[in-house]
Amino acid sequence: MACPTLDWRSLLEVLRGDTPDCSEFLQSDFYGWVKYKDPKQMLEDDLALGHWLGVAHDVGQAMTYWILKSNGYVIAQSSVQPITQRIME
């Protein structure tokens, strides 16, 4: 978090010298609905539904996320799309 005594920089930025990147955390809300490409359905065009659990550090490439599948298993996936449209009741 930025601090006024550090010239509005974060402590991590002052210690390491680089600006922290939080874009991976802006993908979705915790436990929010997402669509992802299921590796077992690679030939199908349909995306599977799951819940976003967070960033999967040290797994796969950059911007890889933990996804809770409908069967209860957790997978690391990089092809994830948040579901942003909300249905009005």
C-alpha positions as CSV (number, residue, x, y, z in Angstrom):
1,M,0.0,0.0,0.0
2,A,1.3,3.5,-0.8
3,C,2.5,5.5,2.1
4,P,2.8,9.4,2.2
5,T,6.1,9.2,4.1
6,L,7.6,7.2,1.3
7,D,6.6,9.7,-1.3
8,W,3.4,7.7,-2.1
9,R,5.3,4.5,-2.9
10,S,4.8,1.1,-1.4
11,L,7.4,-0.4,1.0
12,L,8.0,-3.2,-1.5
13,E,8.8,-0.7,-4.3
14,V,11.2,1.2,-2.0
15,L,13.0,-2.1,-0.9
16,R,13.2,-3.8,-4.3
17,G,13.3,-0.8,-6.6
18,D,10.6,-1.9,-8.9
19,T,6.9,-1.1,-9.1
20,P,4.7,-4.0,-7.9
21,D,2.3,-5.4,-10.5
22,C,-1.2,-6.2,-9.1
23,S,-2.9,-6.8,-12.4
24,E,-3.1,-10.5,-11.8
25,F,-5.3,-9.9,-8.8
26,L,-7.7,-7.8,-10.8
27,Q,-8.9,-10.7,-13.0
28,S,-11.9,-11.6,-10.8
29,D,-13.3,-11.5,-7.3
30,F,-12.5,-14.4,-5.0
31,Y,-14.9,-17.3,-5.7
32,G,-16.3,-15.3,-8.6
33,W,-17.7,-17.2,-11.6
34,V,-15.3,-17.6,-14.5
35,K,-15.2,-19.5,-17.8
36,Y,-12.1,-21.6,-18.6
37,K,-10.9,-23.9,-21.2
38,D,-11.0,-27.4,-19.8
39,P,-7.9,-29.4,-20.9
40,K,-10.0,-32.6,-21.3
41,Q,-12.4,-30.8,-23.7
42,M,-9.7,-29.3,-26.0
43,L,-11.6,-30.2,-29.2
44,E,-14.8,-28.6,-28.1
45,D,-15.5,-24.8,-28.3
46,D,-17.5,-24.7,-25.1
47,L,-15.9,-23.2,-22.1
48,A,-16.4,-24.7,-18.6
49,L,-17.8,-22.9,-15.6
50,G,-15.8,-22.6,-12.4
51,H,-14.9,-20.4,-9.5
52,W,-11.8,-18.2,-9.4
53,L,-9.7,-19.0,-6.3
54,G,-6.7,-16.8,-6.8
55,V,-3.3,-16.5,-8.5
56,A,-1.3,-19.7,-9.0
57,H,2.2,-18.5,-8.2
58,D,5.1,-20.7,-9.4
59,V,2.7,-22.8,-11.6
60,G,2.8,-22.5,-15.4
61,Q,3.2,-19.2,-17.1
62,A,2.4,-15.7,-15.9
63,M,-1.3,-15.0,-15.2
64,T,-2.1,-18.6,-14.2
65,Y,-5.0,-19.0,-11.7
66,W,-6.5,-21.6,-9.4
67,I,-9.9,-22.6,-10.6
68,L,-12.5,-24.7,-8.6
69,K,-14.2,-27.0,-11.1
70,S,-17.8,-28.1,-10.7
71,N,-16.7,-31.6,-9.5
72,G,-14.8,-30.0,-6.6
73,Y,-11.3,-30.4,-8.0
74,V,-8.9,-27.5,-8.2
75,I,-6.8,-26.9,-11.3
76,A,-4.3,-24.3,-12.4
77,Q,-5.4,-22.6,-15.7
78,S,-4.2,-19.7,-17.7
79,S,-7.1,-19.4,-20.2
80,V,-9.7,-17.8,-17.9
81,Q,-12.4,-15.3,-18.6
82,P,-14.4,-13.6,-15.8
83,I,-18.1,-13.6,-16.1
84,T,-19.0,-9.9,-15.6
85,Q,-22.6,-9.6,-16.8
86,R,-25.0,-9.7,-14.0
87,I,-28.6,-10.8,-14.4
88,M,-31.1,-8.3,-13.0
89,E,-34.0,-9.8,-11.1
